[in-house]
Amino acid sequence: MVQWESLLELDAILHFEYHPLVRSYQEQPSVEIYYDKHGQQHKCYPDFRLTFNDESELYVEVKPSCDIATTVIRERLQAIARRFEEQGRRYRVMDETGIRRQPLLANLQALHESSKSAAQTISSQQLAKKLTGGPIWKLGDLINQLQGVQNVLRLVQAGYLLIDLEKPLSDDSDICSTDAGGGSHGSFRI
């Protein structure tokens, strides 16, 4: 079970790495004290602390849904959530239904692969200067303009372009520059 949970945490990290509003994240950032229903003090170690661009924070616990379904773990997580709420801090439990939802996970994996495999002969900044037209394009047009999907995804990963990662990517997907605004910031639900 521990190995499966570790893999789930790795998938969660993709969400944090590529969410445009997450500035940074830290694994097991702190020791937290909470109290069970009998008033007994316990310690917990949240899996992650996310820091957003607006300086707000969110503590995240990653658990498989089968664990959350057990009474003991569910009550423990509820007690931890109450303690965070009492302290005015945000806390969230993520399970595989949210972390591994499609097509988001596949799109995040594609972004990750593009950041590793795209030819790095020029910087992302230099690549962004090659953009013409816009500020809104179709993905297929940008693939042709930038000579490959890897280069387009590299610019998404670097924050120059935005695309709705909750939808399947196709040649007809809208993609826009970060300067275009228009109410969409390329964000997805964590």
KOLTORBA-15350 format. One record per residue: x, y, z of N, C-alpha, C in turn. Coordinates in nm, 3 decimals. Atoms other than C-alpha are relative to their C-alpha. Layout:
BEGIN
+---------+---------+---------+---------+---------+---------+---------+---------+---------+
:     n.X :     n.Y :     n.Z :    ca.X :    ca.Y :    ca.Z :     c.X :     c.Y :     c.Z :
+---------+---------+---------+---------+---------+---------+---------+---------+---------+
:       X :       Y :       Z :       X :       Y :       Z :       X :       Y :       Z :
...
+---------+---------+---------+---------+---------+---------+---------+---------+---------+
***
This chain:
BEGIN
+---------+---------+---------+---------+---------+---------+---------+---------+---------+
:     n.X :     n.Y :     n.Z :    ca.X :    ca.Y :    ca.Z :     c.X :     c.Y :     c.Z :
+---------+---------+---------+---------+---------+---------+---------+---------+---------+
:   0.082 :  -0.120 :   0.000 :   0.000 :   0.000 :   0.000 :   0.087 :   0.126 :   0.000 :
:  -0.086 :  -0.118 :  -0.008 :   0.281 :   0.244 :   0.081 :   0.055 :   0.036 :  -0.138 :
:  -0.053 :  -0.028 :   0.132 :   0.430 :   0.209 :  -0.267 :  -0.106 :   0.065 :  -0.089 :
:   0.108 :  -0.057 :   0.080 :   0.091 :   0.280 :  -0.432 :  -0.026 :   0.143 :   0.042 :
:   0.022 :  -0.135 :  -0.051 :   0.047 :   0.583 :  -0.208 :   0.113 :   0.093 :  -0.045 :
:  -0.113 :  -0.082 :   0.047 :   0.396 :   0.707 :  -0.303 :  -0.018 :   0.038 :  -0.146 :
:   0.025 :  -0.031 :   0.141 :   0.305 :   0.683 :  -0.672 :  -0.110 :   0.104 :  -0.013 :
:   0.108 :  -0.098 :   0.001 :  -0.014 :   0.877 :  -0.600 :   0.055 :   0.139 :   0.035 :
:  -0.063 :  -0.127 :  -0.035 :   0.196 :   1.149 :  -0.436 :   0.081 :   0.055 :  -0.117 :
:  -0.074 :  -0.046 :   0.117 :   0.419 :   1.164 :  -0.745 :  -0.094 :   0.060 :  -0.105 :
:   0.098 :  -0.055 :   0.093 :   0.111 :   1.216 :  -0.962 :  -0.052 :   0.134 :   0.051 :
:   0.045 :  -0.127 :  -0.058 :  -0.004 :   1.491 :  -0.722 :   0.102 :   0.110 :  -0.025 :
:  -0.106 :  -0.099 :   0.023 :   0.331 :   1.664 :  -0.764 :  -0.010 :   0.060 :  -0.140 :
:   0.021 :  -0.056 :   0.135 :   0.256 :   1.702 :  -1.137 :  -0.100 :   0.115 :   0.004 :
:   0.099 :  -0.107 :  -0.014 :  -0.048 :   1.910 :  -1.037 :   0.068 :   0.126 :   0.054 :
:  -0.065 :  -0.114 :  -0.064 :   0.169 :   2.132 :  -0.818 :   0.104 :   0.064 :  -0.093 :
:  -0.106 :  -0.049 :   0.089 :   0.454 :   2.162 :  -1.070 :  -0.056 :   0.087 :  -0.112 :
:   0.047 :  -0.065 :   0.121 :   0.235 :   2.277 :  -1.357 :  -0.125 :   0.085 :   0.021 :
:   0.112 :  -0.089 :  -0.025 :  -0.045 :   2.470 :  -1.187 :   0.052 :   0.144 :  -0.008 :
:  -0.055 :  -0.134 :   0.020 :   0.000 :   2.831 :  -1.297 :  -0.008 :   0.091 :   0.123 :
:   0.012 :  -0.085 :  -0.118 :  -0.100 :   2.971 :  -0.958 :   0.084 :  -0.049 :   0.118 :
:  -0.085 :   0.053 :  -0.107 :   0.131 :   2.752 :  -0.746 :   0.142 :   0.052 :  -0.021 :
:  -0.135 :  -0.053 :   0.010 :   0.457 :   2.934 :  -0.681 :   0.103 :  -0.103 :   0.047 :
:  -0.092 :   0.102 :  -0.052 :   0.618 :   2.656 :  -0.475 :  -0.078 :  -0.101 :   0.084 :
:   0.058 :   0.100 :  -0.089 :   0.547 :   2.343 :  -0.276 :   0.113 :  -0.064 :   0.078 :
:  -0.098 :   0.065 :  -0.085 :   0.723 :   2.161 :   0.003 :  -0.060 :  -0.130 :   0.052 :
:   0.044 :   0.129 :  -0.052 :   0.698 :   1.796 :   0.103 :   0.019 :  -0.004 :   0.151 :
:   0.001 :   0.014 :  -0.146 :   0.619 :   1.719 :   0.469 :   0.061 :   0.123 :   0.067 :
:  -0.056 :  -0.128 :  -0.042 :   0.665 :   2.084 :   0.564 :   0.003 :   0.024 :   0.151 :
:   0.011 :  -0.035 :  -0.142 :   0.576 :   2.067 :   0.932 :  -0.057 :  -0.116 :   0.081 :
:   0.066 :   0.090 :  -0.094 :   0.468 :   1.875 :   1.237 :  -0.119 :   0.078 :   0.054 :
:   0.122 :  -0.067 :  -0.044 :   0.110 :   1.964 :   1.323 :  -0.061 :  -0.076 :   0.117 :
:   0.069 :   0.058 :  -0.116 :  -0.078 :   1.902 :   1.647 :  -0.150 :   0.010 :  -0.025 :
:   0.146 :  -0.001 :   0.007 :  -0.444 :   1.804 :   1.642 :  -0.053 :  -0.083 :   0.116 :
:   0.064 :   0.070 :  -0.111 :  -0.692 :   1.662 :   1.892 :  -0.112 :  -0.089 :  -0.052 :
:   0.105 :   0.092 :   0.043 :  -0.913 :   1.358 :   1.848 :  -0.130 :   0.032 :   0.074 :
:   0.131 :  -0.029 :  -0.058 :  -1.279 :   1.341 :   1.955 :  -0.002 :  -0.015 :   0.152 :
:  -0.011 :   0.015 :  -0.145 :  -1.168 :   1.249 :   2.309 :   0.090 :   0.106 :   0.062 :
:  -0.087 :  -0.106 :  -0.049 :  -0.942 :   1.553 :   2.338 :   0.146 :  -0.038 :   0.012 :
:  -0.139 :   0.046 :  -0.006 :  -0.622 :   1.351 :   2.308 :   0.081 :   0.068 :  -0.110 :
:  -0.090 :  -0.068 :   0.094 :  -0.332 :   1.529 :   2.140 :   0.074 :  -0.103 :  -0.086 :
:  -0.073 :   0.084 :   0.095 :  -0.173 :   1.374 :   1.829 :   0.083 :   0.088 :  -0.092 :
:  -0.082 :  -0.069 :   0.099 :   0.088 :   1.470 :   1.570 :  -0.035 :  -0.052 :  -0.139 :
:   0.012 :   0.041 :   0.140 :   0.053 :   1.464 :   1.195 :   0.103 :   0.076 :  -0.081 :
:  -0.100 :  -0.058 :   0.091 :   0.285 :   1.545 :   0.908 :  -0.066 :   0.015 :  -0.137 :
:   0.065 :  -0.016 :   0.131 :   0.097 :   1.694 :   0.610 :   0.097 :  -0.036 :  -0.113 :
:  -0.085 :   0.041 :   0.113 :   0.226 :   1.560 :   0.279 :   0.063 :   0.120 :  -0.070 :
:  -0.049 :  -0.115 :   0.076 :   0.261 :   1.904 :   0.117 :  -0.055 :   0.131 :   0.056 :
:   0.049 :  -0.137 :  -0.017 :   0.234 :   2.278 :   0.169 :   0.021 :   0.069 :  -0.132 :
:  -0.007 :  -0.075 :   0.124 :   0.154 :   2.474 :  -0.144 :  -0.001 :   0.148 :   0.034 :
:   0.002 :  -0.146 :  -0.011 :   0.235 :   2.844 :  -0.165 :  -0.040 :   0.053 :  -0.136 :
:   0.052 :  -0.053 :   0.125 :   0.037 :   3.031 :  -0.427 :   0.061 :   0.136 :  -0.029 :
:  -0.055 :  -0.129 :   0.042 :   0.134 :   3.342 :  -0.620 :  -0.047 :   0.115 :   0.088 :
:   0.053 :  -0.107 :  -0.085 :  -0.086 :   3.552 :  -0.389 :   0.046 :  -0.014 :   0.146 :
:  -0.059 :   0.026 :  -0.133 :   0.117 :   3.422 :  -0.086 :  -0.088 :  -0.087 :   0.090 :
:   0.082 :   0.089 :  -0.081 :  -0.175 :   3.211 :   0.043 :   0.058 :  -0.141 :  -0.003 :
:  -0.053 :   0.136 :  -0.011 :  -0.102 :   2.854 :   0.150 :  -0.114 :  -0.101 :   0.011 :
:   0.091 :   0.113 :  -0.011 :  -0.277 :   2.520 :   0.130 :   0.081 :  -0.121 :   0.042 :
:  -0.063 :   0.124 :  -0.043 :  -0.177 :   2.208 :   0.322 :  -0.077 :  -0.115 :  -0.063 :
:   0.062 :   0.110 :   0.075 :  -0.244 :   1.886 :   0.132 :   0.044 :  -0.133 :   0.058 :
:  -0.024 :   0.139 :  -0.037 :  -0.272 :   1.528 :   0.247 :  -0.045 :  -0.085 :  -0.118 :
:   0.033 :   0.088 :   0.111 :  -0.267 :   1.261 :  -0.025 :  -0.028 :  -0.139 :   0.057 :
:   0.041 :   0.132 :  -0.051 :  -0.456 :   0.940 :   0.055 :  -0.082 :  -0.072 :  -0.106 :
:   0.088 :   0.079 :   0.087 :  -0.608 :   0.659 :  -0.151 :  -0.142 :   0.001 :   0.057 :
:   0.139 :  -0.005 :  -0.045 :  -0.988 :   0.665 :  -0.137 :  -0.037 :  -0.119 :   0.087 :
:   0.030 :   0.116 :  -0.084 :  -0.991 :   0.314 :   0.012 :   0.043 :   0.024 :   0.145 :
:  -0.041 :  -0.035 :  -0.136 :  -0.801 :   0.452 :   0.314 :  -0.097 :   0.101 :   0.060 :
:   0.091 :  -0.104 :  -0.049 :  -1.029 :   0.755 :   0.343 :  -0.134 :  -0.062 :   0.040 :
:   0.127 :   0.066 :  -0.029 :  -1.326 :   0.517 :   0.349 :  -0.002 :  -0.067 :   0.137 :
:  -0.003 :   0.064 :  -0.131 :  -1.210 :   0.359 :   0.676 :  -0.034 :   0.102 :   0.107 :
:   0.046 :  -0.090 :  -0.106 :  -1.365 :   0.508 :   0.988 :   0.115 :   0.066 :   0.074 :
:  -0.112 :  -0.052 :  -0.078 :  -1.037 :   0.549 :   1.176 :   0.071 :   0.113 :  -0.074 :
:  -0.073 :  -0.101 :   0.078 :  -0.860 :   0.740 :   0.899 :  -0.089 :   0.120 :  -0.031 :
:   0.092 :  -0.109 :   0.030 :  -1.167 :   0.943 :   0.803 :  -0.015 :   0.092 :   0.122 :
:   0.013 :  -0.081 :  -0.121 :  -1.212 :   1.058 :   1.167 :   0.128 :   0.077 :   0.029 :
:  -0.128 :  -0.067 :  -0.023 :  -0.841 :   1.139 :   1.196 :   0.014 :   0.119 :  -0.094 :
:  -0.009 :  -0.108 :   0.098 :  -0.849 :   1.347 :   0.876 :  -0.099 :   0.113 :   0.032 :
:   0.098 :  -0.103 :  -0.039 :  -1.163 :   1.528 :   0.994 :   0.050 :   0.081 :   0.120 :
:  -0.055 :  -0.070 :  -0.117 :  -0.995 :   1.612 :   1.327 :   0.113 :   0.094 :  -0.043 :
:  -0.108 :  -0.084 :   0.051 :  -0.690 :   1.744 :   1.141 :  -0.058 :   0.121 :  -0.072 :
:   0.064 :  -0.110 :   0.075 :  -0.913 :   1.952 :   0.911 :  -0.061 :   0.102 :   0.096 :
:   0.057 :  -0.091 :  -0.099 :  -1.095 :   2.099 :   1.213 :   0.109 :   0.087 :   0.063 :
:  -0.110 :  -0.074 :  -0.063 :  -0.765 :   2.197 :   1.373 :   0.055 :   0.108 :  -0.093 :
:  -0.047 :  -0.099 :   0.097 :  -0.645 :   2.370 :   1.056 :  -0.102 :   0.114 :  -0.011 :
:   0.105 :  -0.102 :   0.011 :  -0.980 :   2.552 :   1.029 :   0.001 :   0.092 :   0.122 :
:  -0.008 :  -0.080 :  -0.123 :  -0.955 :   2.666 :   1.393 :   0.116 :   0.100 :  -0.007 :
:  -0.119 :  -0.085 :   0.012 :  -0.614 :   2.813 :   1.308 :  -0.006 :   0.094 :  -0.121 :
:   0.015 :  -0.087 :   0.116 :  -0.745 :   2.987 :   0.995 :   0.089 :  -0.038 :  -0.117 :
:  -0.085 :   0.046 :   0.109 :  -0.534 :   2.775 :   0.762 :  -0.080 :  -0.099 :  -0.086 :
:   0.070 :   0.089 :   0.093 :  -0.647 :   2.582 :   0.455 :   0.067 :  -0.137 :  -0.003 :
:  -0.045 :   0.138 :   0.000 :  -0.621 :   2.203 :   0.443 :  -0.090 :  -0.078 :  -0.094 :
:   0.078 :   0.078 :   0.097 :  -0.732 :   1.957 :   0.177 :   0.057 :  -0.140 :  -0.011 :
:  -0.040 :   0.139 :   0.026 :  -0.723 :   1.581 :   0.127 :  -0.027 :  -0.027 :  -0.148 :
:   0.015 :   0.037 :   0.141 :  -0.663 :   1.465 :  -0.231 :   0.009 :  -0.151 :  -0.011 :
:  -0.007 :   0.143 :   0.027 :  -0.734 :   1.113 :  -0.352 :   0.016 :  -0.022 :  -0.149 :
:  -0.028 :   0.030 :   0.141 :  -0.685 :   0.935 :  -0.682 :  -0.109 :   0.048 :  -0.095 :
:   0.105 :  -0.046 :   0.091 :  -1.023 :   1.047 :  -0.819 :   0.028 :   0.143 :  -0.047 :
:  -0.036 :  -0.135 :   0.040 :  -0.901 :   1.407 :  -0.820 :   0.135 :   0.008 :  -0.067 :
:  -0.138 :  -0.006 :   0.050 :  -0.534 :   1.346 :  -0.885 :   0.013 :  -0.063 :  -0.138 :
:  -0.018 :   0.074 :   0.125 :  -0.571 :   1.097 :  -1.168 :  -0.115 :   0.020 :  -0.099 :
:   0.111 :  -0.025 :   0.092 :  -0.872 :   1.250 :  -1.343 :   0.056 :   0.030 :  -0.139 :
:  -0.042 :  -0.017 :   0.139 :  -0.847 :   1.250 :  -1.719 :  -0.091 :   0.102 :  -0.068 :
:  -0.130 :   0.011 :   0.063 :  -0.759 :   1.414 :  -1.945 :   0.111 :   0.080 :   0.069 :
:  -0.099 :  -0.087 :  -0.065 :  -0.581 :   1.641 :  -1.695 :   0.131 :  -0.071 :   0.028 :
:  -0.126 :   0.067 :  -0.034 :  -0.327 :   1.384 :  -1.573 :   0.082 :  -0.029 :  -0.126 :
:  -0.073 :   0.028 :   0.125 :  -0.236 :   1.280 :  -1.929 :   0.061 :   0.129 :  -0.055 :
:  -0.053 :  -0.127 :   0.048 :  -0.193 :   1.648 :  -2.024 :   0.118 :   0.047 :   0.086 :
:  -0.111 :  -0.036 :  -0.088 :   0.026 :   1.712 :  -1.718 :   0.123 :  -0.087 :  -0.027 :
:  -0.111 :   0.090 :   0.034 :   0.236 :   1.407 :  -1.805 :   0.065 :   0.043 :  -0.131 :
:  -0.055 :  -0.047 :   0.128 :   0.274 :   1.540 :  -2.162 :   0.082 :   0.127 :   0.022 :
:  -0.077 :  -0.120 :  -0.032 :   0.386 :   1.878 :  -2.023 :   0.133 :  -0.038 :   0.062 :
:  -0.123 :   0.042 :  -0.068 :   0.637 :   1.703 :  -1.801 :   0.099 :  -0.061 :  -0.099 :
:  -0.087 :   0.062 :   0.100 :   0.773 :   1.495 :  -2.087 :   0.059 :   0.105 :  -0.095 :
:  -0.050 :  -0.103 :   0.091 :   0.801 :   1.803 :  -2.309 :   0.110 :   0.082 :   0.067 :
:  -0.104 :  -0.078 :  -0.068 :   1.004 :   1.983 :  -2.044 :   0.130 :  -0.078 :   0.007 :
:  -0.121 :   0.082 :  -0.004 :   1.248 :   1.691 :  -2.039 :   0.057 :  -0.025 :  -0.138 :
:  -0.049 :   0.049 :   0.129 :   1.264 :   1.601 :  -2.407 :   0.010 :   0.106 :  -0.110 :
:  -0.006 :  -0.100 :   0.106 :   1.220 :   1.923 :  -2.605 :   0.144 :   0.045 :  -0.021 :
:  -0.137 :  -0.044 :   0.031 :   1.536 :   2.028 :  -2.782 :   0.023 :   0.136 :   0.065 :
:  -0.028 :  -0.121 :  -0.075 :   1.692 :   2.294 :  -2.566 :   0.106 :   0.085 :  -0.069 :
:  -0.100 :  -0.077 :   0.073 :   1.896 :   2.456 :  -2.842 :  -0.023 :   0.150 :   0.017 :
:   0.028 :  -0.140 :  -0.030 :   1.720 :   2.786 :  -2.770 :  -0.083 :   0.004 :   0.128 :
:   0.073 :  -0.015 :  -0.126 :   1.571 :   2.915 :  -2.447 :  -0.150 :   0.015 :  -0.028 :
:   0.145 :  -0.020 :   0.013 :   1.197 :   2.927 :  -2.386 :  -0.031 :   0.144 :  -0.034 :
:   0.021 :  -0.142 :   0.028 :   1.221 :   3.305 :  -2.393 :   0.025 :   0.029 :  -0.149 :
:  -0.028 :  -0.020 :   0.143 :   1.379 :   3.298 :  -2.740 :  -0.107 :  -0.067 :  -0.085 :
:   0.107 :   0.071 :   0.072 :   1.120 :   3.044 :  -2.854 :  -0.128 :   0.082 :   0.002 :
:   0.121 :  -0.082 :  -0.011 :   0.838 :   3.270 :  -2.728 :   0.005 :   0.120 :  -0.094 :
:  -0.014 :  -0.114 :   0.092 :   0.976 :   3.555 :  -2.941 :  -0.033 :  -0.038 :  -0.143 :
:   0.033 :   0.046 :   0.135 :   0.907 :   3.341 :  -3.249 :  -0.150 :  -0.006 :  -0.025 :
:   0.146 :   0.004 :   0.016 :   0.532 :   3.354 :  -3.184 :  -0.046 :   0.115 :  -0.088 :
:   0.060 :  -0.104 :   0.084 :   0.343 :   3.542 :  -3.455 :  -0.150 :  -0.021 :   0.001 :
:   0.145 :   0.007 :  -0.004 :  -0.025 :   3.622 :  -3.478 :  -0.045 :   0.009 :   0.145 :
:   0.046 :   0.003 :  -0.138 :  -0.228 :   3.565 :  -3.166 :  -0.061 :   0.132 :   0.043 :
:  -0.045 :   0.070 :  -0.119 :  -0.278 :   3.642 :  -2.883 :  -0.071 :  -0.133 :   0.026 :
:   0.069 :   0.130 :  -0.014 :  -0.510 :   3.341 :  -2.932 :   0.022 :  -0.078 :  -0.129 :
:  -0.026 :   0.088 :   0.115 :  -0.425 :   3.049 :  -3.158 :  -0.073 :  -0.132 :   0.020 :
:   0.039 :   0.140 :  -0.008 :  -0.535 :   2.697 :  -3.232 :   0.129 :  -0.079 :   0.022 :
:  -0.119 :   0.079 :  -0.031 :  -0.294 :   2.435 :  -3.099 :   0.068 :  -0.050 :  -0.127 :
:  -0.058 :   0.051 :   0.125 :  -0.247 :   2.287 :  -3.448 :   0.081 :   0.105 :  -0.073 :
:  -0.074 :  -0.108 :   0.066 :  -0.140 :   2.626 :  -3.586 :   0.133 :   0.026 :   0.070 :
:  -0.124 :  -0.024 :  -0.073 :   0.116 :   2.674 :  -3.309 :   0.098 :  -0.116 :  -0.016 :
:  -0.088 :   0.115 :   0.024 :   0.250 :   2.321 :  -3.360 :   0.077 :   0.021 :  -0.130 :
:  -0.067 :  -0.028 :   0.128 :   0.324 :   2.418 :  -3.721 :   0.097 :   0.117 :   0.013 :
:  -0.082 :  -0.121 :  -0.012 :   0.460 :   2.762 :  -3.630 :   0.128 :  -0.025 :   0.080 :
:  -0.115 :   0.022 :  -0.088 :   0.692 :   2.636 :  -3.354 :   0.071 :  -0.133 :  -0.027 :
:  -0.063 :   0.124 :   0.046 :   0.784 :   2.313 :  -3.533 :  -0.006 :  -0.112 :   0.103 :
:   0.020 :   0.116 :  -0.086 :   0.638 :   2.059 :  -3.296 :  -0.077 :   0.028 :   0.127 :
:   0.080 :  -0.012 :  -0.122 :   0.406 :   1.999 :  -3.006 :   0.089 :   0.017 :   0.122 :
:  -0.090 :  -0.012 :  -0.115 :   0.705 :   1.969 :  -2.771 :   0.036 :   0.145 :   0.028 :
:  -0.033 :  -0.141 :  -0.018 :   0.796 :   2.333 :  -2.830 :  -0.118 :   0.080 :   0.053 :
:   0.119 :  -0.068 :  -0.051 :   0.438 :   2.447 :  -2.773 :  -0.018 :  -0.032 :   0.149 :
:   0.017 :   0.040 :  -0.140 :   0.413 :   2.248 :  -2.449 :   0.111 :   0.059 :   0.088 :
:  -0.109 :  -0.064 :  -0.074 :   0.750 :   2.387 :  -2.343 :  -0.038 :   0.143 :   0.039 :
:   0.043 :  -0.137 :  -0.030 :   0.603 :   2.738 :  -2.364 :  -0.116 :   0.003 :   0.098 :
:   0.106 :   0.011 :  -0.101 :   0.296 :   2.628 :  -2.168 :   0.065 :  -0.024 :   0.136 :
:  -0.069 :   0.034 :  -0.125 :   0.523 :   2.477 :  -1.903 :   0.077 :   0.119 :   0.054 :
:  -0.078 :  -0.116 :  -0.042 :   0.736 :   2.793 :  -1.893 :  -0.087 :   0.121 :   0.034 :
:   0.090 :  -0.108 :  -0.036 :   0.427 :   3.012 :  -1.847 :  -0.021 :   0.107 :  -0.106 :
:   0.022 :  -0.095 :   0.109 :   0.429 :   3.190 :  -2.185 :  -0.135 :  -0.018 :  -0.067 :
:   0.128 :   0.031 :   0.063 :   0.115 :   3.018 :  -2.314 :  -0.090 :  -0.071 :   0.100 :
:   0.099 :   0.062 :  -0.086 :  -0.205 :   2.900 :  -2.149 :  -0.095 :  -0.086 :  -0.083 :
:   0.094 :   0.090 :   0.067 :  -0.431 :   2.609 :  -2.242 :  -0.081 :  -0.070 :   0.108 :
:   0.087 :   0.067 :  -0.098 :  -0.722 :   2.438 :  -2.066 :   0.042 :  -0.147 :   0.008 :
:  -0.051 :   0.137 :  -0.017 :  -0.560 :   2.120 :  -1.934 :  -0.107 :  -0.098 :   0.047 :
:   0.110 :   0.088 :  -0.040 :  -0.894 :   1.984 :  -1.814 :  -0.071 :  -0.060 :  -0.121 :
:   0.062 :   0.049 :   0.123 :  -0.994 :   1.921 :  -2.177 :   0.102 :  -0.077 :  -0.081 :
:  -0.094 :   0.071 :   0.088 :  -0.843 :   1.676 :  -2.426 :   0.067 :   0.098 :  -0.096 :
:  -0.072 :  -0.087 :   0.092 :  -0.575 :   1.845 :  -2.635 :  -0.017 :  -0.051 :  -0.142 :
:   0.013 :   0.033 :   0.142 :  -0.637 :   1.853 :  -3.008 :   0.048 :   0.120 :  -0.080 :
:  -0.041 :  -0.110 :   0.087 :  -0.538 :   2.066 :  -3.306 :  -0.093 :   0.120 :   0.013 :
:   0.098 :  -0.108 :  -0.011 :  -0.856 :   2.271 :  -3.243 :  -0.004 :   0.064 :   0.139 :
:  -0.002 :  -0.059 :  -0.135 :  -0.775 :   2.347 :  -2.876 :   0.047 :   0.144 :  -0.008 :
:  -0.043 :  -0.140 :  -0.008 :  -0.755 :   2.719 :  -2.804 :   0.118 :   0.011 :   0.094 :
:  -0.118 :  -0.026 :  -0.081 :  -0.425 :   2.839 :  -2.667 :   0.027 :   0.150 :  -0.010 :
:  -0.019 :  -0.145 :   0.005 :  -0.344 :   3.197 :  -2.571 :   0.127 :   0.040 :   0.075 :
:  -0.118 :  -0.052 :  -0.070 :  -0.056 :   3.408 :  -2.456 :  -0.045 :   0.042 :   0.140 :
:   0.034 :  -0.041 :  -0.136 :  -0.043 :   3.494 :  -2.087 :  -0.041 :   0.146 :   0.004 :
:   0.038 :  -0.142 :   0.006 :  -0.080 :   3.859 :  -2.187 :  -0.143 :   0.020 :  -0.048 :
:   0.133 :  -0.014 :   0.060 :  -0.415 :   3.789 :  -2.356 :  -0.109 :   0.015 :   0.105 :
:   0.103 :  -0.009 :  -0.104 :  -0.606 :   3.757 :  -2.027 :  -0.124 :  -0.073 :  -0.042 :
:   0.124 :   0.060 :   0.047 :  -0.966 :   3.696 :  -2.124 :  -0.066 :  -0.091 :   0.101 :
:   0.069 :   0.077 :  -0.102 :  -1.068 :   3.538 :  -1.794 :   0.054 :  -0.140 :   0.021 :
:  -0.056 :   0.134 :  -0.017 :  -0.881 :   3.212 :  -1.846 :   0.148 :   0.011 :   0.031 :
:  -0.142 :  -0.007 :  -0.036 :  -0.551 :   3.167 :  -1.671 :   0.067 :  -0.136 :  -0.012 :
:  -0.060 :   0.130 :   0.018 :  -0.490 :   2.807 :  -1.768 :  -0.001 :  -0.085 :   0.126 :
:   0.001 :   0.067 :  -0.129 :  -0.563 :   2.701 :  -1.414 :  -0.088 :  -0.125 :  -0.005 :
:   0.086 :   0.118 :  -0.017 :  -0.718 :   2.373 :  -1.306 :  -0.018 :  -0.020 :   0.149 :
:   0.037 :   0.022 :  -0.140 :  -0.870 :   2.253 :  -0.983 :   0.099 :  -0.093 :   0.068 :
:  -0.087 :   0.086 :  -0.083 :  -0.631 :   2.120 :  -0.720 :  -0.086 :  -0.058 :   0.110 :
+---------+---------+---------+---------+---------+---------+---------+---------+---------+
***
